[in-house]
Amino acid sequence: MRTPLLTAWLAFGFGACTFSPNNQPIDGGSSSDGSGSGSDAMPPDGPPDGAPDAPPLIDGCPPGYNIDLTGMGFSKYKVLSAMLTWRLGEEACEADGVGYTGKTHLATFGDDAERVAIDGESVPNNAWIGLTDLLNEGTFIWVNNEPNPAQSGNPWAGSNPDGGETADCVRLGSSSTYDDRDCTAVQASLCECDNKAAMGNRFP
């Protein structure tokens, strides 16, 4: 004999459900409040949130950029004494700036006055700077969007650039002149912190 409750469930299309003796749905059936344990039951919460928000950036430059030429309208710089290839030097300089608003990279000189100002600081000869013709052989450009420097004559040392296709990266020579070298040579690096980030498509 059907009870009134069982008849009501069947009338509303729940005949596939199995019922316990007290007329409650079991075996995965849905209860009237939507809280059953069947496959159609909604989870109590929505999808998990994404990764936590990154912490806010620290204003300014990271520690160690103690060559401060901001009073002359230039930037802050740091000598990286580890002997590295040009590309590893660039990567190390860029890594300095992670978490800071300042953009770090191998040094780039927006004009000759900046290059001359660096010459008065304790920068070792032959330190890598952010100048290369990796993108286009024979055209030396900075790793960021600073204006391209002269391609010969001052401030290049002697007959530089003279390395042809094998010398695609630039280090500082004596009196902060430019000397092109093989990028796989190992040198100290001069890093700079400013507001112009390096752009990888300029040195593929």
Wavefront OBJ file of the C-alpha trace (Angstrom):
o trace
v 0.000 0.000 0.000
v 1.371 3.452 -0.911
v 1.530 6.012 1.830
v 0.405 9.585 1.017
v 4.037 10.828 1.183
v 5.262 8.180 -1.280
v 2.399 9.013 -3.653
v 3.371 12.702 -3.513
v 6.989 11.954 -4.420
v 5.933 9.797 -7.366
v 3.552 12.461 -8.609
v 6.389 14.978 -8.806
v 8.632 12.705 -10.886
v 10.898 11.237 -8.199
v 9.866 7.630 -8.855
v 13.509 6.626 -9.509
v 14.381 7.294 -5.900
v 14.620 4.546 -3.315
v 12.814 5.139 -0.047
v 13.452 4.052 3.469
v 10.642 2.736 5.592
v 10.008 6.221 6.946
v 9.594 7.576 3.373
v 12.924 9.463 3.241
v 15.027 9.315 0.016
v 18.240 7.282 0.232
v 20.939 5.938 -2.134
v 21.929 9.317 -3.547
v 18.467 10.835 -3.867
v 18.052 14.587 -3.456
v 16.210 15.913 -0.459
v 13.742 18.723 -0.744
v 16.190 21.319 0.593
v 18.904 20.519 -2.002
v 21.307 19.258 0.640
v 21.307 15.602 -0.398
v 24.468 13.690 -1.161
v 23.679 12.856 -4.819
v 25.896 13.773 -7.749
v 23.766 16.847 -8.460
v 24.246 18.261 -4.989
v 25.905 21.694 -4.994
v 29.061 22.130 -2.924
v 28.571 24.327 0.117
v 31.089 26.856 -1.173
v 32.016 28.189 -4.599
v 35.295 27.417 -6.408
v 38.435 28.106 -4.411
v 39.945 31.514 -4.765
v 43.062 31.988 -6.897
v 46.545 32.435 -5.538
v 46.942 35.085 -2.840
v 47.596 38.608 -4.047
v 51.252 39.461 -4.436
v 52.590 41.736 -1.694
v 52.833 45.411 -2.619
v 56.063 46.558 -4.247
v 58.624 48.316 -2.093
v 59.143 51.858 -3.281
v 62.523 52.720 -4.768
v 65.657 50.678 -5.409
v 66.872 47.528 -3.678
v 69.756 47.684 -1.179
v 73.280 47.928 -2.510
v 72.747 50.618 -5.161
v 75.177 52.927 -3.425
v 76.539 54.826 -6.431
v 73.937 57.557 -6.258
v 73.946 60.057 -9.109
v 70.314 61.099 -8.702
v 71.470 64.534 -7.559
v 72.934 64.987 -11.056
v 69.703 63.867 -12.713
v 70.885 60.304 -13.326
v 70.272 57.001 -11.496
v 71.578 54.691 -8.802
v 74.133 52.004 -9.664
v 75.740 48.945 -8.170
v 78.887 47.019 -9.083
v 78.276 43.283 -9.233
v 81.719 41.840 -8.635
v 80.852 38.237 -9.506
v 82.521 37.221 -12.762
v 79.664 36.451 -15.128
v 78.895 36.298 -18.822
v 77.028 39.285 -20.233
v 73.658 37.529 -20.230
v 74.056 36.187 -16.700
v 75.090 39.661 -15.584
v 71.915 41.100 -17.086
v 69.813 38.406 -15.410
v 71.472 39.065 -12.055
v 70.865 42.806 -12.329
v 67.215 42.257 -13.250
v 66.725 39.839 -10.353
v 67.815 42.570 -7.926
v 64.687 44.570 -8.683
v 62.095 41.877 -8.007
v 59.663 43.270 -5.430
v 60.720 46.905 -5.935
v 59.297 49.740 -7.993
v 62.769 50.562 -9.328
v 63.733 48.795 -12.566
v 67.145 47.132 -12.480
v 69.324 46.034 -15.410
v 72.842 46.397 -16.753
v 73.670 50.088 -16.862
v 72.403 52.129 -19.806
v 73.533 55.690 -20.481
v 70.902 58.049 -21.803
v 73.558 60.548 -22.849
v 77.292 61.108 -22.734
v 77.044 63.154 -19.535
v 75.838 60.086 -17.654
v 78.713 57.998 -18.999
v 81.226 60.662 -17.963
v 79.659 60.901 -14.495
v 80.111 57.154 -14.014
v 83.792 57.536 -14.842
v 84.243 59.486 -11.609
v 82.961 56.588 -9.503
v 84.561 53.375 -8.271
v 83.602 51.222 -11.230
v 86.129 48.597 -12.310
v 87.408 48.590 -15.856
v 85.841 46.004 -18.122
v 82.489 45.798 -16.288
v 79.579 44.759 -18.498
v 77.007 47.391 -19.406
v 73.618 46.992 -21.102
v 74.778 47.628 -24.661
v 74.633 44.930 -27.347
v 74.099 44.205 -31.035
v 72.560 40.758 -30.440
v 69.339 41.898 -32.122
v 70.907 43.323 -35.273
v 74.586 42.734 -36.038
v 76.445 46.021 -36.240
v 73.784 48.149 -34.518
v 74.436 48.525 -30.808
v 71.393 49.312 -28.694
v 70.638 49.474 -24.980
v 68.673 46.761 -23.187
v 65.918 49.279 -22.452
v 64.553 52.102 -24.560
v 67.353 54.609 -24.024
v 68.364 56.343 -27.296
v 70.936 54.398 -29.292
v 74.519 55.543 -28.719
v 77.042 56.487 -31.392
v 78.026 53.401 -33.361
v 81.689 54.383 -33.720
v 84.178 57.041 -32.630
v 83.704 58.624 -29.222
v 82.868 57.021 -26.766
v 84.273 53.803 -28.263
v 87.813 52.859 -27.294
v 90.379 52.886 -30.111
v 89.041 51.152 -33.210
v 86.068 49.620 -31.416
v 83.625 48.198 -32.189
v 85.961 45.749 -33.857
v 84.796 42.284 -32.889
v 82.577 41.535 -35.850
v 79.975 38.822 -35.415
v 81.625 37.289 -32.353
v 81.735 40.359 -30.108
v 78.129 41.368 -29.484
v 78.264 42.715 -25.938
v 79.928 45.790 -24.463
v 82.023 46.421 -21.388
v 83.411 49.676 -20.005
v 87.025 50.288 -20.904
v 89.337 52.862 -19.376
v 87.773 56.306 -18.922
v 84.362 54.638 -19.378
v 84.890 54.063 -23.077
v 83.093 51.203 -24.812
v 84.760 47.935 -25.764
v 82.862 45.170 -27.596
v 83.602 41.642 -26.467
v 82.330 38.104 -26.877
v 79.219 37.808 -24.682
v 80.500 34.576 -23.154
v 83.543 36.277 -21.598
v 83.244 36.663 -17.826
v 83.420 40.139 -16.318
v 82.104 42.162 -13.400
v 78.811 43.966 -14.139
v 77.534 47.486 -13.587
v 73.842 47.402 -12.650
v 71.525 50.410 -12.727
v 68.230 51.151 -10.983
v 65.900 53.590 -12.747
v 62.359 53.645 -14.168
v 63.125 51.990 -17.520
v 62.843 48.209 -17.481
v 64.938 46.016 -19.736
v 63.092 44.548 -22.724
v 64.110 41.011 -23.641
v 63.217 41.447 -27.310
v 66.146 43.849 -27.612
v 68.693 41.114 -26.807
v 67.253 37.775 -27.992
l 1 2 3 4 5 6 7 8 9 10 11 12 13 14 15 16 17 18 19 20 21 22 23 24 25 26 27 28 29 30 31 32 33 34 35 36 37 38 39 40 41 42 43 44 45 46 47 48 49 50 51 52 53 54 55 56 57 58 59 60 61 62 63 64 65 66 67 68 69 70 71 72 73 74 75 76 77 78 79 80 81 82 83 84 85 86 87 88 89 90 91 92 93 94 95 96 97 98 99 100 101 102 103 104 105 106 107 108 109 110 111 112 113 114 115 116 117 118 119 120 121 122 123 124 125 126 127 128 129 130 131 132 133 134 135 136 137 138 139 140 141 142 143 144 145 146 147 148 149 150 151 152 153 154 155 156 157 158 159 160 161 162 163 164 165 166 167 168 169 170 171 172 173 174 175 176 177 178 179 180 181 182 183 184 185 186 187 188 189 190 191 192 193 194 195 196 197 198 199 200 201 202 203 204
